[in-house]
Amino acid sequence: MFKNKLKQIFIILFLFIPIFLLFSFKQNSYKDFEYKRLLQTVKSKGYLNIIIKMDVPDIDKLSAESKKYKTGNTDLFYIQNAISADIELEKAISFTTDSVLYKLNNKSYEINHTFSTLPYLALNVSKDALKSLNNISEVVNIIEDKPIPLPYIMKSNTQNKNLKEPKLSESTNIIGADSAWDMGFTGKGWYIVTIDTGIQRSHEFFTGKNIVEQCYSLKKDCPNGNSSMSGNGAAAHYESFYEGYDHGTHVTGIASGNNKKGFYGVAKDTSVIAIQVFSRFSAADCEGAPCVMSYDSDQLKALEFVYKKRNNYKIAAVNMSLGGDKYNDQASCDEDYNLDKKAIENLNQVGIATIIASGNEQYCDGICAPACISSAVAVGSTQKNDKESYFSNWDFELLDLFAPGQSILSSTGNNNKSYAYWSGTSMATPHVTGSWALLKQCAPYLSVNEALNSLVNEGKPVKTKCGTGQAKPRIDIGKSIIKFIKIAPPINFSIEQKINYSLLQTEYLNILTWEANPLNQDKNIVKYKVYYINGSEKSLITELDPSIFVYWDRKVNKDTEYTYGITSVNDEGDESFTAFITYQSE
């Protein structure tokens, strides 16, 4: 009996070992092939920009501990624990990075970027350095760091003289953003991120917004002449003769613009994190005219920056528009873009979506990378009549959503009051990004998958132009938000300051008015609460009968900014989220 069992085990091993060896051979052959290709490239160019994926001890455990801490939590103890977890992760990655660099000895290389939450290292290497890296045990994979262009954009630079009827206003109505605003959801308190060509922060469309700026440029094209820069001016766009220079300004305006004169982007009260990740390229490198392109490592640094800032800011979503290779197979895309996939998955785990344009090549059998990555949200473009745009790429398995992207009027870099009509999936994507911020303001506890499911389930199906009869949803953020509301705050706020003269004194008053929210019909609203808002803290001023729609705040200071919060309360004691209104002197 024992001999029979031994014989069976031998047969199993005999059958299994060739399969294992064949698999290993394929893996090694693929790695050897890539290495040989990289070696050939560095021989011809003399140098090569690469990204190294490293084997960092306990990386999975340390990453899991770090990802416990989501964006949006303002508890100081929670934030301190998040910082501690990130530091432990950074220590492990830094230790392995130092080990790899030490083993390069005196080989010729330059550090482009190091990372603190991703097990990567970006280098510019010589042939000898590349050969050494291929034999270092901590190096799992070596990938060429390539520049990726912007998607082609259809532009009409005709300036809109009449901002009372802009196409952006039409598109925000189409997706139900106006309904969300009427319910009190404007994105206030949340940030959207644009990883793009930067921003013209002085443009009137960003009046009064808190804008955080960051730059990553492998070619050292940041305003300070380095490969990275933080602070005001860091995300300034390049000169106007570079094709696509103000792409980020147009995109950010769609997601978040507000000129304070009735012209709005989708999430009109959000703050902005603008990360410039493009470098300058000459006409010889482009299609006949100087242009901007973005290296993989700069994008990874930007995604990591967002992750590291998750506890500094309440971040709803990241917007990206890049024009990479065509894919119609999920596994192939995820394999080829596994570094990006990891960075996007990290953001998903902490509650931040990454929303990417699918491209404008008119494909009916694929979309562009990196939108094809499974952990990203891929967006296609529709016309005003809810038909797919002729240029929009389509793949039923890889595309997630549609949004309006044709003839969209938004801010440009010509001057601080310039606007233009552009078309592309780059214009559709920020409609989704802005909507994500509105949804997170309503339901901050939603995971990325839950938020995506809401937009998918409540969207309007749009059939593809490709003749297959298949459809994907065009988002309707108004309908998505309604599903999550139990009771809503009042709407249509206004505030003005008046002077009250008397024999004894002259006093200033802030007069707040509002209207009942139609969503609260049959919700048994018993009172409204009015608060003073000071940063993240609020203090109750008064409680009013639901038949009263005005409050006089007496003895305020002249020409002083005051922010108020108003909520609805039902007969069960449930209180709505807080809607805000601010008095600012003119």
C-alpha positions in Angstrom: 0.0 0.0 0.0 2.8 2.4 0.9 4.5 1.6 -2.4 1.3 2.3 -4.3 0.9 5.8 -2.6 4.6 6.5 -3.2 4.1 5.6 -6.9 1.1 7.9 -7.1 3.0 10.8 -5.6 5.9 10.2 -8.0 3.5 10.3 -11.0 1.9 13.5 -9.8 5.3 15.2 -9.4 6.4 13.8 -12.7 3.4 15.5 -14.4 3.5 18.7 -12.4 7.3 19.5 -12.6 7.3 20.0 -16.4 4.3 22.4 -16.2 6.0 24.4 -13.4 9.3 24.5 -15.3 7.5 25.6 -18.5 5.7 28.4 -16.6 9.0 29.5 -15.0 10.6 29.4 -18.4 7.9 31.6 -19.9 8.2 34.0 -17.0 12.0 34.2 -17.2 11.9 34.4 -21.0 9.5 37.3 -20.8 11.7 39.1 -18.2 14.8 38.3 -20.3 13.1 39.6 -23.4 12.2 42.9 -21.7 15.7 43.2 -20.2 17.3 42.6 -23.6 15.0 45.2 -25.2 16.0 47.7 -22.4 19.6 46.9 -22.8 19.4 47.5 -26.6 17.7 50.8 -26.0 20.3 52.1 -23.5 23.1 51.0 -25.8 21.6 53.2 -28.6 20.8 56.2 -26.4 23.6 56.0 -23.9 21.1 56.4 -21.0 17.6 55.1 -20.1 14.8 56.3 -17.7 13.5 53.4 -15.8 11.2 52.5 -12.9 12.3 49.7 -10.6 9.8 47.6 -8.7 11.5 46.3 -5.5 10.9 43.4 -3.1 10.4 45.3 0.2 10.2 43.1 3.3 6.7 43.1 4.9 5.4 45.4 2.3 2.0 43.8 2.2 1.6 44.0 6.0 2.9 47.6 6.2 0.7 48.7 3.3 -2.4 47.1 4.8 -1.8 48.9 8.1 -1.4 52.3 6.3 -4.5 51.8 4.2 -6.7 51.4 7.3 -6.8 55.2 7.5 -9.3 56.7 5.1 -9.6 60.3 3.9 -12.1 62.6 5.6 -11.6 61.7 9.2 -10.6 64.8 11.2 -10.0 63.0 14.6 -6.5 64.0 15.7 -5.7 60.6 17.3 -6.8 58.9 14.1 -4.6 61.2 12.0 -1.6 60.6 14.3 -2.0 56.8 13.9 -2.2 57.3 10.1 1.0 59.3 10.1 2.7 56.6 12.2 1.6 53.8 9.9 2.9 55.8 6.8 6.2 56.4 8.5 6.7 52.7 9.1 5.9 52.0 5.5 8.3 54.7 4.3 11.1 53.3 6.5 10.9 49.9 4.9 10.8 51.2 1.4 13.7 53.6 2.1 15.8 50.9 3.6 15.4 48.7 0.4 16.0 51.7 -1.8 19.2 52.5 0.0 20.3 48.8 -0.4 19.6 48.8 -4.1 21.5 52.1 -4.6 24.5 50.8 -2.5 24.7 47.7 -4.7 25.0 49.9 -7.8 28.5 50.8 -6.5 30.1 53.3 -8.8 27.9 52.7 -11.8 26.6 55.8 -13.5 23.0 56.6 -12.6 20.8 59.6 -11.5 17.8 59.4 -9.2 14.7 60.8 -10.8 12.2 60.0 -8.0 12.1 58.0 -4.8 8.8 56.8 -3.3 7.6 56.4 0.3 4.4 54.4 0.0 5.0 52.5 -3.2 7.9 50.0 -3.6 9.3 51.8 -6.6 12.5 53.7 -7.6 12.8 55.9 -10.7 16.3 56.2 -12.2 18.2 57.4 -15.2 20.8 54.7 -15.8 23.8 53.9 -18.0 24.3 50.5 -19.6 26.5 49.3 -16.7 24.0 50.4 -14.1 21.2 48.6 -15.9 23.3 45.4 -16.0 23.9 45.6 -12.3 20.3 46.2 -11.5 19.3 43.1 -13.4 21.4 41.0 -10.9 20.3 42.7 -7.6 18.1 40.4 -5.6 15.8 43.2 -4.4 14.9 44.2 -7.9 11.7 42.4 -9.0 11.1 44.2 -12.3 12.6 46.9 -14.5 10.2 49.0 -16.7 11.0 51.8 -19.1 9.8 55.2 -17.9 8.1 56.5 -21.0 6.4 59.8 -21.7 2.7 59.7 -22.4 0.9 62.5 -24.5 -2.3 64.2 -23.8 -5.4 63.0 -25.6 -6.2 64.9 -28.8 -8.7 67.7 -28.0 -11.1 69.3 -30.5 -11.0 73.0 -29.7 -13.0 76.0 -30.6 -11.3 79.1 -29.3 -14.3 81.3 -29.9 -14.8 83.3 -26.7 -18.3 83.2 -25.2 -19.5 86.8 -24.9 -22.7 85.8 -23.2 -22.0 83.7 -20.0 -25.8 83.5 -19.3 -26.0 80.6 -21.7 -22.8 78.6 -21.6 -22.6 75.0 -22.7 -21.1 74.0 -19.3 -24.4 75.1 -17.7 -26.2 72.8 -20.2 -24.0 69.9 -19.3 -24.3 70.4 -15.5 -28.1 70.4 -15.9 -28.0 67.2 -18.0 -26.2 65.3 -15.3 -28.4 66.7 -12.5 -25.8 68.8 -10.8 -28.4 71.7 -10.6 -30.7 69.3 -8.6 -27.8 68.4 -6.3 -27.1 72.1 -5.7 -30.8 72.7 -4.9 -30.5 70.0 -2.3 -27.6 71.8 -0.8 -24.7 69.8 -2.2 -22.0 71.9 -3.9 -18.9 69.9 -2.8 -18.1 72.4 0.0 -15.5 71.0 2.4 -14.1 68.5 -0.2 -11.2 68.6 -2.6 -10.9 67.3 -6.1 -7.5 66.5 -7.6 -6.4 67.2 -11.2 -3.3 65.4 -12.3 -2.7 67.4 -15.5 -0.8 70.2 -17.1 -1.3 72.5 -14.1 -3.7 75.4 -13.5 -3.9 79.2 -14.0 -4.9 79.8 -10.4 -5.5 83.5 -11.0 -8.4 82.8 -13.4 -11.7 84.2 -12.3 -13.2 80.7 -12.5 -11.2 79.8 -9.4 -12.1 82.9 -7.4 -11.8 82.4 -3.6 -10.9 78.7 -3.9 -8.3 77.0 -1.7 -5.8 75.6 -4.3 -3.0 73.3 -3.3 -0.3 73.1 -5.9 2.4 70.5 -6.7 4.7 69.7 -9.6 6.5 66.6 -10.8 8.6 66.8 -13.9 11.3 64.2 -14.7 12.9 66.7 -17.1 13.2 69.3 -14.3 10.7 71.6 -15.8 9.0 72.6 -12.6 9.0 76.4 -12.0 12.0 76.0 -9.6 14.1 74.2 -12.2 13.8 70.9 -10.3 11.9 67.6 -10.8 9.5 68.5 -8.0 8.0 71.6 -6.3 5.4 72.4 -3.7 3.4 75.5 -2.9 1.9 78.5 -4.7 2.9 78.6 -8.3 4.1 75.0 -8.4 1.4 73.9 -10.8 1.7 76.9 -13.2 1.2 75.8 -16.7 3.8 76.2 -19.5 4.1 78.7 -22.3 1.2 79.0 -24.7 3.1 77.7 -27.7 3.2 74.2 -26.1 0.3 72.2 -27.5 -2.1 71.4 -24.6 -0.4 73.8 -22.2 -3.8 74.9 -20.5 -5.5 71.5 -20.6 -5.5 71.3 -16.8 -7.1 74.8 -16.5 -10.0 73.7 -18.7 -10.5 70.4 -17.0 -10.4 71.9 -13.5 -12.9 74.5 -14.5 -15.4 71.8 -15.5 -15.0 69.9 -12.3 -14.9 72.8 -9.8 -15.2 76.2 -11.5 -17.1 79.1 -10.0 -16.7 82.7 -11.1 -19.1 83.9 -8.4 -21.3 85.4 -11.1 -23.6 82.5 -11.8 -21.2 80.4 -14.0 -20.3 77.1 -12.4 -18.6 73.8 -12.8 -20.1 70.6 -11.4 -18.8 70.8 -7.8 -18.8 74.6 -7.6 -17.7 74.9 -4.0 -14.9 72.3 -3.9 -11.3 73.1 -3.2 -8.6 72.0 -5.7 -5.4 70.1 -5.5 -3.6 70.8 -8.9 -0.6 68.6 -9.7 1.4 69.4 -12.8 3.0 66.2 -14.2 4.0 67.2 -17.7 7.4 68.1 -19.2 8.3 70.2 -22.3 9.1 68.4 -25.5 10.3 69.9 -28.8 8.6 69.8 -32.2 10.8 66.9 -33.2 9.5 64.8 -30.3 5.9 65.7 -31.0 3.8 65.9 -34.2 5.4 69.0 -35.7 4.8 71.5 -32.8 6.2 71.7 -29.3 4.0 69.8 -26.9 3.9 68.5 -23.3 4.0 64.8 -22.3 4.0 63.1 -18.9 6.4 60.4 -17.7 5.0 57.3 -15.8 7.1 58.1 -12.8 5.7 61.6 -12.5 2.2 60.3 -12.6 3.1 57.7 -9.9 4.6 60.5 -7.7 1.4 62.5 -8.1 -0.8 59.5 -7.1 1.4 58.9 -4.1 1.2 62.6 -3.2 -2.6 62.3 -3.1 -2.4 59.2 -0.9 0.0 60.9 1.6 -2.3 64.0 1.8 -5.5 62.0 2.5 -5.5 63.0 6.1 -4.6 66.6 5.5 -7.6 67.1 3.1 -11.0 65.5 2.5 -10.3 64.2 -1.0 -13.2 62.9 -3.1 -11.5 61.9 -6.4 -8.6 62.2 -8.8 -9.0 63.4 -12.4 -6.6 62.2 -15.1 -6.5 62.6 -18.8 -3.7 60.8 -20.6 -3.5 59.2 -24.0 -1.7 55.8 -23.8 -1.9 52.6 -25.7 -5.1 50.9 -26.9 -6.4 47.9 -24.9 -9.4 45.6 -25.2 -8.3 43.0 -22.6 -8.4 43.7 -18.9 -5.7 41.2 -17.9 -3.2 42.6 -20.4 -3.9 46.2 -19.4 -3.5 45.4 -15.7 -0.3 43.5 -16.4 1.3 46.2 -18.5 0.2 49.0 -16.1 0.6 47.0 -12.8 2.6 49.9 -11.2 -0.2 52.4 -11.8 -2.8 49.8 -10.8 -1.1 49.4 -7.4 -1.1 53.2 -6.8 -4.8 53.5 -7.8 -5.8 50.5 -5.7 -4.1 52.2 -2.7 -6.2 55.3 -3.3 -9.4 53.2 -3.6 -8.7 51.6 -0.3 -8.6 54.9 1.5 -11.8 56.2 -0.2 -10.4 58.2 -3.2 -11.5 57.3 -6.7 -9.2 57.8 -9.8 -11.3 58.8 -12.8 -9.6 58.7 -16.2 -10.5 59.7 -19.8 -11.0 56.7 -22.2 -9.5 58.5 -25.2 -10.7 60.1 -28.5 -9.6 57.7 -31.3 -13.1 56.5 -32.2 -12.3 53.0 -31.2 -15.1 50.5 -31.2 -12.9 47.7 -29.7 -10.8 49.2 -27.0 -10.0 52.2 -24.8 -6.7 53.9 -24.0 -4.4 53.3 -21.0 -4.4 54.1 -18.2 -8.2 54.3 -18.2 -8.3 50.6 -19.0 -6.9 49.7 -15.5 -9.5 47.7 -13.6 -9.2 49.8 -10.4 -9.7 53.1 -12.3 -13.0 54.6 -13.5 -13.0 54.9 -17.3 -15.2 57.7 -18.8 -16.5 58.1 -22.3 -18.2 61.2 -23.9 -21.8 62.0 -24.9 -23.4 64.8 -26.8 -26.1 67.0 -25.4 -28.8 64.7 -26.9 -27.4 61.7 -24.9 -25.8 60.0 -27.9 -22.2 58.8 -27.7 -19.7 61.3 -29.2 -18.3 60.2 -32.5 -14.7 60.4 -31.2 -15.3 58.5 -27.9 -13.5 55.2 -27.5 -15.7 52.2 -26.6 -15.2 48.8 -25.0 -18.1 47.2 -23.2 -15.9 45.5 -20.6 -13.5 48.3 -19.9 -15.7 51.5 -20.1 -17.6 52.4 -16.9 -19.5 55.6 -17.5 -20.5 58.3 -19.9 -20.7 62.0 -19.2 -21.2 65.1 -21.5 -17.9 65.9 -23.3 -18.8 67.7 -26.5 -18.7 71.5 -26.9 -18.0 72.2 -23.2 -17.2 75.8 -22.3 -14.6 76.2 -19.6 -11.7 78.3 -18.5 -8.5 78.5 -20.6 -5.0 80.0 -20.1 -5.2 82.9 -22.5 -6.0 85.3 -19.7 -7.9 85.5 -16.4 -11.3 85.8 -18.0 -10.9 83.6 -21.1 -13.2 80.6 -21.9 -13.4 78.3 -24.9 -15.4 75.4 -26.2 -13.5 72.1 -26.2 -14.6 68.5 -26.9 -13.1 65.2 -25.8 -13.3 62.5 -23.2 -11.0 64.8 -21.2 -14.1 67.1 -20.9 -16.4 64.3 -19.9 -14.1 63.0 -17.1 -14.2 66.1 -14.9 -18.1 65.9 -15.0 -17.7 62.6 -13.2 -15.0 63.8 -10.9 -17.1 66.8 -9.8 -20.1 64.6 -9.3 -18.1 62.3 -7.1 -17.4 65.2 -4.8 -21.1 66.0 -4.6 -21.9 62.4 -3.8 -19.2 62.2 -1.1 -20.5 65.4 0.5 -23.9 63.7 0.7 -22.6 60.3 1.8 -18.9 60.5 3.0 -18.9 56.9 4.2 -19.2 55.5 0.6 -16.4 53.3 -0.7 -15.2 53.8 -4.2 -17.1 50.8 -5.4 -20.3 51.9 -3.7 -20.1 55.4 -5.2 -19.5 53.9 -8.6 -22.4 51.5 -8.3 -24.6 54.5 -7.4 -23.6 56.4 -10.5 -24.0 53.4 -12.6 -27.4 52.3 -11.2 -29.0 55.8 -11.3 -27.5 56.8 -14.7 -29.4 56.9 -18.0 -28.4 54.1 -20.5 -26.7 55.4 -23.6 -26.2 53.0 -26.5 -22.9 52.9 -28.2 -22.4 54.3 -31.7 -20.6 51.1 -32.6 -23.8 49.2 -33.5 -23.6 46.4 -30.9 -26.8 47.5 -29.1 -24.8 47.7 -25.9 -25.1 50.6 -23.5 -23.4 52.3 -20.6 -24.9 54.8 -18.1 -24.6 58.6 -18.5 -24.4 59.8 -15.0 -27.2 61.6 -13.2 -25.8 62.8 -9.9 -29.1 64.3 -8.8 -30.8 60.9 -8.8 -27.8 59.3 -7.1 -27.9 61.7 -4.2 -31.7 61.4 -3.7 -31.2 57.7 -2.9 -29.0 58.6 0.1 -31.0 61.4 1.7 -33.3 60.8 4.7 -33.9 64.5 5.4 -32.4 67.5 3.7 -31.4 71.0 4.8 -33.4 74.0 3.6 -32.5 75.5 0.2 -32.1 78.8 -1.7 -30.2 80.7 1.0 -29.5 84.3 0.9 -27.7 86.7 3.3 -27.3 90.4 3.4 -26.0 92.9 6.0 -28.1 95.9 7.0 -27.8 98.8 9.4 -30.2 99.2 12.3 -30.4 102.8 13.5 -31.7 103.6 17.0 -31.5 106.5 19.4 -28.9 104.7 21.5 -26.7 103.0 19.0 -26.2 101.9 15.4 -25.9 98.2 14.9 -25.2 95.9 12.0 -27.3 92.8 11.3 -26.8 89.8 9.0 -30.2 88.7 7.7 -30.4 85.1 6.6 -33.3 83.8 4.6 -34.1 80.3 3.1 -36.9 78.1 1.8 -38.2 74.7 2.7 -36.7 71.8 0.8 -39.2 69.9 -1.4 -37.4 66.7 -0.6 -38.7 67.1 3.0 -42.3 66.7 2.1 -43.9 64.2 4.5 -40.7 64.1 6.5 -42.2 65.8 9.6 -39.7 68.6 9.9 -40.2 70.2 13.4 -37.4 72.8 13.4 -34.4 74.4 11.8 -31.1 74.9 13.6 -28.8 77.8 12.8 -25.1 77.6 13.7 -21.9 79.7 13.6 -19.2 77.9 11.6 -15.6 78.4 12.6 -13.3 76.2 10.7 -14.3 72.6 11.4 -16.3 73.6 14.5 -19.9 74.8 14.7 -21.8 76.3 17.6 -25.6 76.5 17.9 -27.1 80.0 17.7 -30.8 79.3 17.7 -33.6 76.8 16.9 -36.6 78.0 14.8 -40.1 76.8 14.1 -40.3 75.2 10.6 -42.7 77.9 9.5 -40.0 80.5 10.0 -37.6 81.1 7.1 -35.6 84.1 8.3 -33.0 84.8 11.1 -31.6 88.2 12.1 -28.1 87.9 13.6 -27.8 91.2 15.5 -24.7 93.2 16.5 -22.3 91.7 14.0 -19.2 93.6 12.9 -19.3 95.6 9.7 -17.5 94.2 6.7 -16.5 91.0 8.5 -16.8 87.5 7.1 -19.3 85.2 8.8 -20.2 81.6 7.9 -23.4 80.1 9.0 -24.8 76.5 8.9 -28.4 75.6 8.7 -30.0 72.1 9.2 -33.4 70.5 9.3 -34.6 68.3 12.2 -37.5 65.8 12.0 -39.8 64.6 14.7 -37.6 61.6 15.4 -34.6 63.9 16.2 -32.8 63.1 12.9 -30.8 66.1 11.7 -29.8 66.7 8.1 -26.3 67.5 7.0 -25.3 71.1 7.4 -25.7 73.6 4.5 -23.4 76.6 4.6 -23.7 80.2 3.7 -21.1 82.9 4.1 -21.4 86.7 4.3 -18.5 88.4 2.6 -18.2 92.2 2.3 -18.1 93.5 -1.2 
